[in-house]
Amino acid sequence: MTRKAQLRRVQRALEQAYGRQRWWPARTQFEVILGAYLTQNTSWKNVERAVGNLRSAGKLSLGGVRGLRLQELEKLVRPSGYFRQKAARLKRFVEFLDARYDGSLTRMFGRARTSHAAMMGLRQELLELNGVGPETADSILLYAGGLPVFVVDAYTRRVLDRHGILPYSAPYEAVRRLFEQTFRGRNPAQTFNELHALYVSVGKTHCGRQAECDGCPLQPFLSPKQRARLASTPSAAKRQSA
């Protein structure tokens, strides 16, 4: 079975198991961007606490963050961890948006929608900002901008590795291109949105750092060799001996 066929089989199984995801949980484009920064190296629960602080303070907007002093922003985003770095990076994004796109997300994403080259140009601009790697940049493009870029995260990598589709160490761009080549269709942005969210769902439930294969909708696709390898992990061995 080809890699593309494997990915399509995984997609069908995840859709049947989890249904529509309607991710990202945010009310505005800027809230998505804020979350993409804050979720780095922390849990989503901590992100929600930081976002809640900003909302309670009436600062959950471009103008709100723009008007805050750095120390004030640090205090509000503290629950997300690495709060000094994240506050500075959010300030830098707002400065970038003001200088390059007159402070307008509509203008920024609108220009990126004119062509694939323009979209990739914006991606490169984001990657040049401090603290923005490929996953953060692609999350901003896909979930805030509705642009057809697939987001690769640790959950995706674990599923692909454990099912023998691609090794965990595969380059980010190689994984992204494989998904985009496999699932391009009439509405690729919506497809990538839902598909990435499905990988997050199965990852949180079954495919974290330690595999929890019992009840996983993808378990039937594991070969005997793959099942044996996953069963030999410390958490699996502990469950079997309990």
VOBA-1610 file (N, C-alpha, C; in pm, whole numbers, padded with zeros to 5 digits, always signed):
BEGIN
Met+00084-00119+00000Met+00000+00000+00000Met+00088+00125+00000Thr+00057+00220-00087Thr+00136+00343-00094Thr+00112+00430+00030Arg+00201+00527+00051Arg+00184+00618+00164Arg+00055+00698+00151Lys+00024+00741+00031Lys-00098+00818+00012Lys-00221+00734+00044Ala-00219+00607+00003Ala-00332+00518+00033Ala-00344+00496+00184Gln-00230+00484+00251Gln-00232+00468+00397Gln-00293+00592+00465Leu-00253+00709+00418Leu-00306+00833+00477Leu-00456+00843+00456Arg-00504+00804+00340Arg-00648+00811+00313Arg-00723+00711+00402Arg-00664+00595+00423Arg-00727+00495+00510Arg-00735+00547+00654Val-00628+00611+00700Val-00627+00670+00833Val-00734+00778+00844Gln-00743+00863+00741Gln-00843+00969+00742Gln-00983+00913+00757Arg-01016+00812+00680Arg-01151+00755+00686Arg-01181+00698+00825Ala-01083+00630+00884Ala-01104+00571+01016Ala-01123+00678+01123Leu-01045+00785+01116Leu-01056+00892+01215Leu-01187+00968+01200Glu-01228+00992+01077Glu-01356+01061+01054Glu-01471+00979+01110Gln-01467+00848+01088Gln-01574+00762+01137Gln-01575+00759+01290Ala-01457+00761+01351Ala-01448+00750+01496Ala-01481+00880+01568Tyr-01437+00994+01512Tyr-01445+01121+01586Tyr-01539+01224+01524Gly-01574+01211+01398Gly-01663+01307+01335Gly-01598+01443+01315Arg-01682+01544+01288Arg-01633+01679+01264Arg-01571+01737+01391Gln-01459+01808+01376Gln-01386+01861+01491Gln-01409+02010+01514Arg-01427+02085+01405Arg-01450+02230+01415Arg-01345+02300+01499Trp-01222+02272+01470Trp-01107+02328+01540Trp-01059+02447+01456Trp-01021+02557+01508Trp-00952+02589+01632Trp-01051+02654+01727Pro-01046+02627+01856Pro-01141+02687+01950Pro-01108+02832+01980Ala-01151+02923+01893Ala-01126+03066+01911Ala-01238+03145+01845Arg-01256+03268+01890Arg-01364+03351+01839Arg-01320+03445+01728Thr-01191+03477+01721Thr-01141+03571+01621Thr-01011+03521+01562Gln-00972+03580+01451Gln-00844+03546+01390Gln-00728+03574+01486Phe-00733+03688+01553Phe-00623+03721+01642Phe-00616+03626+01760Glu-00729+03578+01807Glu-00727+03481+01916Glu-00659+03351+01872Val-00678+03312+01747Val-00608+03195+01694Val-00457+03219+01696Ile-00416+03335+01649Ile-00273+03366+01644Ile-00215+03369+01785Leu-00287+03430+01875Leu-00245+03433+02015Leu-00226+03291+02068Gly-00324+03205+02041Gly-00315+03067+02087Gly-00199+02992+02024Ala-00170+03020+01897Ala-00059+02953+01830Ala+00074+02985+01896Tyr+00088+03106+01944Tyr+00209+03144+02018Tyr+00209+03082+02158Leu+00098+03096+02228Leu+00094+03056+02368Leu+00101+02905+02388Thr+00057+02827+02290Thr+00053+02682+02306Thr+00192+02617+02296Gln+00292+02694+02259Gln+00427+02639+02248Gln+00475+02591+02386Asn+00512+02463+02392Asn+00571+02404+02512Asn+00479+02408+02634Thr+00350+02397+02613Thr+00258+02392+02725Thr+00130+02322+02682Ser+00042+02297+02778Ser-00085+02232+02748Ser-00189+02336+02707Trp-00293+02289+02636Trp-00399+02381+02594Trp-00474+02436+02714Lys-00481+02360+02823Lys-00548+02410+02944Lys-00480+02537+02994Asn-00347+02540+02990Asn-00274+02659+03034Asn-00296+02776+02937Val-00308+02745+02808Val-00338+02848+02709Val-00473+02911+02740Glu-00571+02828+02769Glu-00705+02879+02799Glu-00704+02972+02919Arg-00622+02943+03018Arg-00613+03029+03136Arg-00555+03165+03097Ala-00450+03163+03014Ala-00389+03290+02971Ala-00486+03370+02884Val-00554+03302+02793Val-00651+03370+02707Val-00765+03427+02793Gly-00805+03351+02894Gly-00908+03400+02984Gly-00867+03526+03057Asn-00740+03533+03095Asn-00690+03654+03160Asn-00701+03775+03067Leu-00661+03756+02943Leu-00668+03864+02845Leu-00812+03906+02819Arg-00900+03808+02810Arg-01042+03840+02785Arg-01100+03916+02904Ser-01070+03872+03025Ser-01122+03940+03144Ser-01071+04083+03155Ala-00947+04103+03108Ala-00887+04236+03114Ala-00930+04324+02997Gly-01009+04268+02904Gly-01052+04344+02788Gly-00939+04370+02689Lys-00840+04280+02686Lys-00722+04299+02601Lys-00704+04189+02497Leu-00810+04111+02473Leu-00800+03999+02379Leu-00827+04047+02237Ser-00739+04136+02191Ser-00752+04191+02056Ser-00617+04250+02016Leu-00604+04278+01887Leu-00481+04342+01841Leu-00458+04474+01914Gly-00562+04554+01920Gly-00548+04682+01987Gly-00517+04667+02134Gly-00576+04565+02196Gly-00551+04542+02337Gly-00407+04506+02365Val-00354+04413+02288Val-00214+04373+02307Val-00120+04486+02267Arg-00155+04559+02162Arg-00073+04672+02118Arg-00059+04776+02230Gly-00168+04798+02302Gly-00168+04903+02402Gly-00110+04865+02537Leu-00088+04735+02558Leu-00032+04690+02686Leu+00118+04714+02693Arg+00163+04751+02810Arg+00308+04751+02833Arg+00353+04605+02841Leu+00479+04582+02805Leu+00530+04445+02801Leu+00511+04375+02935Gln+00538+04443+03044Gln+00525+04382+03176Gln+00380+04345+03206Glu+00288+04426+03159Glu+00146+04395+03179Glu+00105+04271+03100Leu+00155+04261+02977Leu+00124+04144+02894Leu+00186+04018+02955Glu+00307+04030+03006Glu+00371+03915+03071Glu+00285+03861+03185Lys+00231+03950+03265Lys+00148+03909+03379Lys+00024+03834+03332Leu-00038+03881+03225Leu-00162+03820+03178Leu-00139+03683+03115Val-00026+03664+03044Val-00002+03536+02977Val+00082+03441+03062Arg+00109+03478+03185Arg+00195+03397+03273Arg+00152+03250+03282Pro+00020+03218+03289Pro-00019+03077+03301Pro+00031+02988+03187Ser+00064+03045+03073Ser+00107+02963+02958Ser+00253+02921+02967Gly+00326+02970+03067Gly+00467+02935+03079Gly+00554+03013+02981Tyr+00683+03023+03013Tyr+00777+03100+02930Tyr+00715+03236+02895Phe+00651+03296+02994Phe+00564+03411+02968Phe+00641+03534+02919Arg+00766+03550+02962Arg+00842+03666+02914Arg+00874+03652+02765Gln+00916+03534+02724Gln+00944+03510+02582Gln+00818+03526+02499Lys+00709+03467+02546Lys+00586+03469+02468Lys+00528+03609+02457Ala+00535+03685+02566Ala+00486+03823+02561Ala+00567+03905+02462Ala+00698+03889+02464Ala+00784+03963+02372Ala+00757+03923+02228Arg+00733+03795+02205Arg+00707+03748+02070Arg+00572+03798+02018Leu+00473+03804+02106Leu+00343+03859+02065Leu+00356+04007+02030Lys+00432+04079+02109Lys+00456+04220+02079Lys+00526+04234+01944Arg+00621+04146+01918Arg+00694+04152+01791Arg+00601+04123+01674Phe+00507+04030+01691Phe+00413+04002+01582Phe+00329+04125+01553Val+00279+04192+01656Val+00198+04311+01636Val+00279+04420+01565Glu+00405+04435+01604Glu+00493+04532+01537Glu+00510+04497+01389Phe+00529+04369+01362Phe+00541+04322+01223Phe+00414+04353+01144Leu+00299+04322+01204Leu+00172+04345+01135Leu+00152+04494+01108Asp+00186+04578+01204Asp+00170+04722+01187Asp+00261+04775+01077Ala+00387+04729+01076Ala+00485+04781+00981Ala+00461+04729+00839Arg+00421+04603+00829Arg+00413+04540+00697Arg+00274+04548+00636Tyr+00170+04543+00722Tyr+00033+04535+00670Tyr-00060+04638+00734Asp-00002+04747+00781Asp-00081+04856+00841Asp-00173+04806+00953Gly-00125+04705+01025Gly-00201+04655+01139Gly-00326+04577+01103Ser-00336+04530+00979Ser-00459+04464+00932Ser-00437+04316+00901Leu-00503+04229+00976Leu-00499+04087+00944Leu-00571+04060+00812Thr-00676+04134+00786Thr-00748+04118+00660Thr-00656+04144+00542Arg-00575+04248+00551Arg-00481+04279+00444Arg-00373+04172+00433Met-00323+04127+00547Met-00217+04026+00546Met-00265+03897+00481Phe-00378+03845+00526Phe-00426+03719+00471Phe-00484+03738+00331Gly-00542+03854+00304Gly-00597+03880+00171Gly-00491+03874+00065Arg-00377+03933+00092Arg-00268+03928-00005Arg-00220+03785-00024Ala-00215+03708+00086Ala-00166+03570+00077Ala-00260+03482-00005Arg-00388+03520-00015Arg-00485+03439-00089Arg-00478+03461-00240Thr-00398+03556-00285Thr-00396+03588-00427Thr-00324+03481-00509Ser-00232+03409-00450Ser-00158+03305-00522Ser-00084+03217-00423His-00044+03101-00469His+00036+03011-00384His+00168+03077-00348Ala+00228+03147-00442Ala+00355+03214-00414Ala+00338+03320-00306Ala+00226+03393-00310Ala+00201+03495-00208Ala+00181+03430-00071Met+00110+03318-00069Met+00089+03247+00057Met+00222+03200+00116Met+00308+03143+00031Met+00436+03095+00080Met+00528+03212+00117Gly+00506+03327+00052Gly+00581+03446+00090Gly+00546+03490+00231Leu+00416+03488+00265Leu+00374+03521+00401Leu+00429+03418+00499Arg+00426+03294+00460Arg+00481+03189+00547Arg+00626+03219+00581Gln+00703+03259+00482Gln+00844+03291+00505Gln+00859+03412+00596Glu+00773+03511+00578Glu+00778+03628+00666Glu+00751+03589+00811Leu+00655+03502+00831Leu+00625+03456+00967Leu+00742+03378+01026Leu+00803+03294+00944Leu+00916+03213+00991Leu+01036+03298+01031Glu+01043+03418+00977Glu+01154+03506+01011Glu+01132+03580+01143Leu+01010+03570+01199Leu+00983+03633+01328Leu+01039+03547+01441Asn+01085+03611+01544Asn+01140+03539+01658Asn+01035+03449+01722Gly+01070+03323+01742Gly+00980+03230+01809Gly+00878+03163+01721Val+00884+03185+01590Val+00788+03123+01499Val+00858+03015+01417Gly+00823+02890+01443Gly+00872+02779+01364Gly+00767+02735+01265Pro+00793+02629+01189Pro+00697+02585+01087Pro+00559+02552+01142Glu+00552+02485+01258Glu+00420+02448+01311Glu+00339+02572+01349Thr+00403+02669+01414Thr+00332+02791+01451Thr+00290+02870+01328Ala+00381+02885+01233Ala+00349+02959+01110Ala+00232+02894+01037Asp+00236+02763+01024Asp+00130+02694+00950Asp-00003+02697+01025Ser+00002+02695+01159Ser-00121+02708+01238Ser-00186+02844+01213Ile-00104+02948+01205Ile-00156+03082+01179Ile-00218+03087+01039Leu-00147+03033+00941Leu-00197+03037+00803Leu-00327+02958+00789Leu-00329+02837+00844Leu-00445+02749+00826Leu-00564+02794+00911Tyr-00542+02810+01040Tyr-00655+02830+01130Tyr-00699+02975+01142Ala-00606+03069+01132Ala-00646+03210+01136Ala-00678+03262+00996Gly-00599+03219+00897Gly-00616+03271+00763Gly-00699+03188+00669Gly-00730+03063+00709Gly-00806+02976+00620Gly-00731+02941+00493Leu-00599+02935+00502Leu-00514+02908+00386Leu-00476+02759+00383Pro-00460+02702+00263Pro-00440+02558+00249Pro-00298+02512+00279Val-00264+02508+00407Val-00134+02457+00453Val-00161+02355+00561Phe-00099+02238+00552Phe-00120+02136+00655Phe-00023+02157+00770Val-00074+02144+00893Val+00006+02162+01014Val+00057+02026+01061Val+00187+02016+01080Val+00249+01892+01127Val+00288+01911+01273Asp+00238+01824+01359Asp+00275+01832+01500Asp+00323+01696+01550Ala+00352+01689+01679Ala+00406+01565+01736Ala+00307+01450+01726Tyr+00178+01479+01743Tyr+00077+01374+01731Tyr+00078+01312+01591Thr+00084+01399+01491Thr+00089+01350+01353Thr+00210+01263+01332Arg+00324+01309+01378Arg+00449+01234+01359Arg+00442+01097+01427Arg+00385+01093+01547Arg+00378+00964+01617Arg+00290+00864+01544Val+00175+00911+01494Val+00087+00821+01420Val+00158+00767+01296Leu+00222+00856+01221Leu+00289+00814+01099Leu+00402+00717+01130Asp+00477+00744+01236Asp+00590+00659+01271Asp+00543+00522+01317Arg+00446+00518+01405Arg+00401+00391+01463Arg+00329+00303+01362His+00278+00365+01255His+00212+00286+01150His+00301+00266+01028Gly+00428+00302+01041Gly+00524+00274+00935Gly+00505+00356+00809Ile+00442+00472+00821Ile+00419+00556+00703Ile+00539+00648+00677Leu+00585+00714+00782Leu+00705+00797+00777Leu+00771+00793+00913Pro+00905+00795+00920Pro+00970+00798+01051Pro+00945+00929+01123Tyr+00950+00923+01256Tyr+00926+01043+01337Tyr+01024+01154+01299Ser+01143+01116+01259Ser+01248+01212+01227Ser+01238+01270+01087Ala+01136+01233+01010Ala+01121+01285+00874Ala+01116+01438+00878Pro+01179+01507+00783Pro+01177+01653+00781Pro+01035+01708+00779Tyr+01013+01816+00851Tyr+00880+01877+00859Tyr+00823+01901+00719Glu+00903+01959+00631Glu+00852+01994+00497Glu+00813+01870+00418Ala+00884+01759+00439Ala+00849+01636+00368Ala+00713+01584+00413Val+00687+01592+00543Val+00558+01547+00595Val+00447+01638+00546Arg+00470+01767+00554Arg+00368+01864+00509Arg+00335+01841+00362Arg+00436+01827+00278Arg+00411+01809+00134Arg+00335+01680+00105Leu+00366+01574+00179Leu+00296+01448+00157Leu+00147+01464+00182Phe+00111+01529+00292Phe-00031+01550+00321Phe-00095+01641+00216Glu-00027+01747+00179Glu-00086+01841+00085Glu-00103+01780-00053Gln-00010+01693-00094Gln-00022+01625-00222Gln-00132+01519-00219Thr-00152+01459-00102Thr-00251+01351-00090Thr-00393+01404-00084Phe-00413+01518-00018Phe-00549+01562+00011Phe-00591+01690-00058Arg-00517+01736-00155Arg-00562+01854-00229Arg-00690+01819-00307Gly-00788+01904-00293Gly-00916+01880-00361Gly-00989+02009-00378Arg-01121+02003-00367Arg-01204+02123-00391Arg-01187+02226-00279Asn-01169+02181-00157Asn-01156+02273-00044Asn-01043+02226+00046Pro-00918+02241+00001Pro-00807+02185+00079Pro-00791+02246+00217Ala-00817+02375+00234Ala-00800+02435+00366Ala-00893+02369+00469Gln-01019+02348+00431Gln-01112+02283+00522Gln-01069+02140+00550Thr-01022+02071+00446Thr-00976+01933+00463Thr-00857+01929+00558Phe-00759+02016+00539Phe-00641+02017+00625Phe-00678+02053+00768Asn-00771+02147+00783Asn-00818+02187+00915Asn-00875+02067+00991Glu-00970+01999+00930Glu-01035+01885+00995Glu-00937+01770+01017Leu-00851+01745+00919Leu-00761+01630+00930Leu-00659+01650+01041His-00601+01769+01049His-00506+01794+01157His-00574+01780+01292Ala-00696+01832+01304Ala-00770+01822+01430Ala-00799+01676+01466Leu-00823+01593+01367Leu-00846+01451+01392Leu-00720+01383+01445Tyr-00605+01421+01391Tyr-00479+01365+01442Tyr-00455+01410+01586Val-00493+01532+01618Val-00481+01580+01756Val-00571+01496+01847Ser-00692+01468+01803Ser-00786+01391+01883Ser-00734+01251+01912Val-00690+01181+01810Val-00640+01046+01833Val-00508+01050+01910Gly-00430+01155+01889Gly-00304+01166+01962Gly-00325+01186+02110Lys-00419+01272+02146Lys-00446+01297+02288Lys-00500+01173+02357Thr-00578+01094+02286Thr-00644+00978+02347Thr-00557+00853+02344His-00487+00833+02233His-00419+00705+02213His-00271+00714+02175Cys-00228+00824+02117Cys-00095+00825+02056Cys-00008+00937+02113Gly-00002+00941+02246Gly+00087+01035+02312Gly+00228+00979+02315Arg+00307+01030+02408Arg+00445+00980+02417Arg+00449+00828+02438Gln+00351+00779+02512Gln+00334+00635+02528Gln+00207+00593+02455Ala+00218+00492+02374Ala+00102+00446+02298Ala-00001+00380+02388Glu-00128+00414+02366Glu-00242+00353+02435Glu-00333+00296+02328Cys-00297+00179+02277Cys-00360+00128+02155Cys-00499+00067+02177Asp-00529+00025+02299Asp-00660-00037+02322Asp-00772+00063+02290Gly-00860+00024+02200Gly-00972+00109+02163Gly-00940+00212+02057Cys-00817+00218+02011Cys-00781+00316+01908Cys-00840+00276+01774Pro-00901+00369+01703Pro-00959+00334+01572Pro-00855+00294+01468Leu-00729+00324+01495Leu-00623+00288+01401Leu-00554+00156+01437Gln-00589+00098+01550Gln-00523-00025+01593Gln-00532-00138+01490Pro-00646-00155+01420Pro-00653-00264+01321Pro-00551-00252+01208Phe-00495-00133+01188Phe-00400-00114+01078Phe-00257-00152+01118Leu-00234-00179+01244Leu-00099-00216+01289Leu-00065-00358+01245Ser+00055-00377+01198Ser+00102-00511+01164Ser+00139-00584+01292Pro+00149-00717+01289Pro+00191-00791+01410Pro+00324-00739+01466Lys+00416-00705+01380Lys+00546-00654+01426Lys+00528-00519+01496Gln+00446-00433+01439Gln+00422-00302+01500Gln+00350-00318+01634Arg+00255-00409+01641Arg+00184-00433+01768Arg+00280-00481+01875Ala+00371-00570+01837Ala+00467-00623+01934Ala+00561-00513+01983Arg+00602-00426+01893Arg+00693-00317+01932Arg+00624-00222+02029Leu+00499-00186+02000Leu+00427-00094+02087Leu+00392-00160+02220Ala+00366-00291+02217Ala+00333-00363+02340Ala+00451-00374+02434Ser+00571-00356+02380Ser+00692-00368+02462Ser+00733-00237+02529Thr+00657-00130+02503Thr+00690-00002+02566Thr+00664-00010+02716Pro+00731+00073+02798Pro+00715+00064+02943Pro+00572+00072+02992Ser+00491+00166+02935Ser+00354+00181+02984Ser+00270+00058+02949Ala+00293+00001+02830Ala+00217-00117+02790Ala+00254-00235+02877Ala+00383-00253+02904Ala+00427-00363+02988Ala+00369-00352+03129Lys+00361-00229+03180Lys+00306-00207+03313Lys+00158-00245+03318Arg+00082-00210+03213Arg-00060-00243+03210Arg-00080-00394+03206Gln+00004-00463+03127Gln-00011-00606+03111Gln+00017-00681+03241Ser+00105-00625+03325Ser+00142-00693+03448Ser+00049-00657+03562Ala-00040-00559+03538Ala-00129-00513+03647Ala-00237-00616+03675
//
